[in-house]
């Protein structure tokens, strides 16, 4: 679980109206109403710049909050620019070692990771971790958060052995400091289990996830969001172990409970739809997969907009299902849309863009269009060889 720091707090009486605006924006954000939160935060930031100036701590807080909302809405480039401004100002005003500066470094690193700039993210997170160890000690919660975030970046960069070691350290420290039943300890167990799964240690992953799920049911109840996340993760591990029918049953339970508790439009519900649809696909139930993916895509477009990364992932998955059902024209058109949008939003060198190119090239080949397939394959080869700084290390998954 990567922790994105975004602070919403109250202000003195002279800015009571702005505090109310800030608190309302925080409520919108918590309820998944990110578009409303964004509009309110942009207005709030404009007012604070006018009344307090760009260098005031409250203005910087507003910048940070707005950047977090941009991130949640998939506007990662806007988030990055705002966070770089915040970090630069905080270094100037507070110094590199101030807790707020370190929090901003952490947030910017997470945005770098979201934009596929994993090398930049890794370097920044290593700096944050080093400074937090020096200033706060290894046992401080913020230091543990930094270890956890860096482990996530190591994992994303394929450095799963380093990720595993760091997560085992985090889990050991949290058990010692907080006890096995603490929510943060359970989250760390879950993270480590996912890394075990990524490293092919599916038996260890399954055991750890079953432990987490059992403890969460006992401590939080079956309907708690964290319990549902653990059910979802265990289902995916069952799938990786070839226990697809067990995975299907668990994912159907998660989806039903999320619809009931969170509503159909909640991002977690959409994730459950996607996971269950892919499981239907694996079980040879393409019609059920298609129906669920069409529903999910429609909701994603409505909730997040066509350009959001999650929407593009949904388009990609639905295109694959269309292909499996012999709907080749629909599959091709949808995959072409995904590729066009990813090029526009992420650039040609981003791993997700390269994945879309690969998928479309495969479709062209399957549809009897060898020349178009060859052209795309040559483009992929050229882009992967090309030295492009940050993205040059990212190969097609």
N, C-alpha and C positions, 0 to 999 in steps of 0.2 A: 504494500500500500504506500504510494508516494504521497507525501504530505505537502499540499500547496498552501502556503501561508497567506492569508488575506485577512487583515484586521479591521473589524467594524467596532467602533467604540464611541462613547458619548463625549460631548464637548461642553465648554462652559456656557453660561447663560447668554453671552453676546452672540453665540453662534447656534442657538437652540434650533432654529429652523433648519440649518445645514445638518445638524446632528440627526434631526428627524428624517431628513432626506436620506442621509447615510444609512440609518437604521432600516428604513423602508426598502432601500436598495438591497440591503443584506437579507431582508425577508424574501424579497423577490428571488434573489440568488438561491437561497436555501430551498425555495419551492420550485426551482427549475425554470422560473420565468426570467430567463437571462436577457431577453430583448428589452423587457421593461426595466430590468436592473441596469442595463447598459445606458439607456436613455437618461435615466435618473442620475447615474454616476457621471455621465458626460456633463450634465447641467451643473452638478455639484462641483466638479473639478473646475469648470469655467468660472463659477462664482468664487471659489477659494483663490484661484489665481488672481482674480480681480481685487478681492478684499484683503488677502493675506500675502500675496506674492508667491512666486514659484518655489522659493526656498523655505517656506514655512513648513514645519513638521506635518501639520494637518493637510496641507496641499500634497505633500509627498504620500501621505496615507491614502488620499483620494486617487492619486495616480496609480498606486499599488493595487487598490481595490478595483479600479477600472481595468487595469491590465489583467487581473484575475478573471474578470468577466469576459474580456476579449478572448482569453485563453479558453474559457468554457464554451464560447460560441464558435470556436474554430478559427478565430481571427488572430492567428499566431504571429503574423508579421507585425500587426499593430501592437499586440502584447509585448513583443520583443523590443520595439522602439521605445515604448513607454517605460518598460523596466530598465532598459539601458540608461534612460534619462534619470530615473529614480536612483539607480545605483551610482551614477556619476555624481549627482548632487549629494547623496549621503556620504560618499567617500570624502567629498570636499568639506561638508558641514560637520560630520560626525567622526570621520576617520574610518579606516578599513576594519578596525577591530571592534567597532560598536555592534551590539546585537542586532539593531535594525539594519545595518549595512549587510551583515551576514545573512539575515533573512531575505534581503533583496537579492543577494548573490544566489541564494538557494532558489528563489522564484525564477530568476532569469535562467538559471541552469535547466529548470524543468521546461521552460519555454524552448530553449535551445533543443532539448531532447524531443519535444513535440514537433519541432520543425525539421527533424532529421539531422540536426547538427550535434550528433552524439559526442564527437570528439571535444567540441567546445564545452558541452555540458559536463563531460567527465573532468576536464581540467578545472572548471569552476567549482565543481562539487568536491574535488580533492583539496582545493584551497580552503573551502568552507570547513571541511572536516578537520583539516590540519589546524586551522585557527580556533575552532571550537574545542578541540582536544587541549590546545595550549591554554585557552582562556577559561574554559568551563570544566575541563576534566572529562575523562572517557565515560564517566557514569551519568553525566547530565542528559536529561531528556532530549535537548536540542542536538547534542552530539550523536545520540542514538538515531535521531531522525536523519541526520546527515549521513551516517553509516548506511542506513536503510536506503536513502535516495541514491547514494553512490552505487550501492549494490544493484539497484534497479537499472542504472545506466550501464554498469558492467555487463549485466545480463543482456540488455538491448544491443550491446556491441559484440555479443558472442563470447564475452569473457566470463563464461558461466562458472568456471572453477573459482575465480576471484570473487564473484558474486556470492557463491555458496559459502566460502570462508568468512566473508564479512557478515552475511546473514546469520551464520552459526554463532559468531561473536555477539551480535546484537541480541539474539535469542537467549544466549547464556547470561548476558548482563541483565536483561529484562526479567528473567526468571529469578535471578539473585535479588534485584532491586524491587520488583513489583509483585513477584509471585506468579505461578503458572496460570492463575485464573484472571489476571488483569487483561482488559481488552487489548492493550498494546502488545502484550505477550502473545495473545492469540493471533493478532494481526501478523506478528513476526513469524509465528509458526506457519501461518498461511503462506507468507512470502517465501519462506524457505522450502515449503512443500512444492510451490510452483517452480522454484529453481531445480529442485530434485527432478521434477517431471521434465523440465527442459533438458536436463542432463541424462535423461533416459533411466533415472532411478525411480521408476514408477511404483515399485513396491514400497519404498521409503516415503514417497509422496502420498500414496494412498493411506498408509498408516497414520501419518502426521495429520492429514486432512480429516480422517475419521475421528481422531482425537480432538481436533479443533471443533468439529461439528458437534460432537457429543458434549463438550464443555459449554459451547455456546447455547445449545438447546437447554442445558441445565441452568445456566446463568442468565440468559437473555430471553429464552423462550423461542419457539419455532418461528414466530412471526417477525422477529427482529431483523432489520436490514442486514446486519452482519452475519446472522445465521443463514439468511438466504444467499448471501455471497459465498459462504462456505459450502452450502449445498451445491451451488453452481460450480464452484471450483472442483469439488469432489466428483461431480458428474463428468467434468471434462477429463479428469484423471481416469475415471472408469473407462471413458471413451478411448483414451490413449492405451489402456491395458486391454482393449478389445472387448470390454464389458459394455457394449453399446446399448443393450436393452435396459440394463440398470441405469445407465446414463440417461436414457430417454425418460424413464419413470421419474427420476429425480428432477430433471429439467422441466417436465410437465408440472410437477409440484411447485417448483420455484416460479414458473410463469403464472400459474393460477394464483398463488399467494401475492405475487407482485402486482398483478392486475387488481386484486382485491384491496391491497393495502396502499399502493402508490398510484394506481390508475394506469390506463393504457398508454398515456403520453409520457410517462416518466422514462428518463434515459435507461435506468436499470431494467425496466420492463422491456424496452426495445432490445437491450442486450440479450435478455432471456429469449425473446422471439428469435433473434439471430442464431443463438446457440442451439435452440431446439430445432430450428429449420435445418441447420447443417447436420444435426444428428438424424433427422428424418431422411435427409439425402444419403447419409452413410448406410442407413437401414434399407435403402431401396424404396423409399416412399417419396418420390419426387413431386407428386401432386400436392401432398400435404406441405412439403417444403416450399413449393412455389406459392401456395396460398398465404402461408405465414410470412414469407419474404415480401410479397406484394403489399401486405398489410403494414409490415415494418417499414418498408421504403416510403409508403405514403405518409406514415406518422413522422418519420425522420424529416421528410421534406417540410411537413407542416410545422414541426417543432424547432428544427435546427436550420432549415434552409437547404437548398440544393448543393451549396458549396461546402458544407461542413464535412470534415473527414469521415465521420460516422455514416453520413448519407452516402458518400462515395463508396465506402466499404459495403454498404447494403446493396448499392447498384451492382457492384462487382460480383457479389455473391448471387444475386438474382440472375445476372447474366449467365453465370455458371449453371444454374438450375435450368434456365431456358435451354441452354445448350444440351444438357442431359436429357431433356424432354423432347429434343428434336426441333425446338423452335429457334432455328439457326438465325433467321433474319432479326428477330427480336434480341437474341443474345448478342449478335454482332453490333447492332445499333447502340445497345446499352453500354457495351464495353468501349465503343468508340467515344461515347459521351464521357465515360469515366476517365479515359485517357486524356481527352481534351481538357477536362476540368483539372485533373491532377497536374498536367503540364503548366496550366495557367496559375494554379495556386501554390504548387510545391516546386516547380521547376523540373527540367528533364532529368536531372541527376538523382532526384530523391528515390529511395528504395521503392516506395509505393508506386511512383510513376513507372519505374522500370518493371515492376510486377505487372502493371496494366499493359505495358508494351508486350511483355512476354505472353500474357493471356490472350491478347488480341492477335498476336502473331500465330499462336496455336490455333485460334479460331479460323483465321484466314486459311491456314493450311488444311484444316478439317473441312472447310467449305469450298475447297477446290480453287483457292486464290493463291497459288504458290509465289507469284511475283510480289504481291503485297506482303506476304509472310516473310519472304526473303529480305525485303527492304527494311522491315521492322527489326528483324534479327540482326541485320548489319548495323542498324542504329544502336541497338542494345549493346552489341560488342564494342562499338566505337565509344559509347558513353561510359562503359565500364572501364575501358582502358585509359580514357582521358583524365589527365591530372586536373582535378577541380577542387583542390583544397579539402575542405571538410568532407565533402561527399565522396571523395575518391576512395575512401576505405570501405564504403558501403557496397556490398555485392547483393545481387538479386537473391532473395530468400528461396 
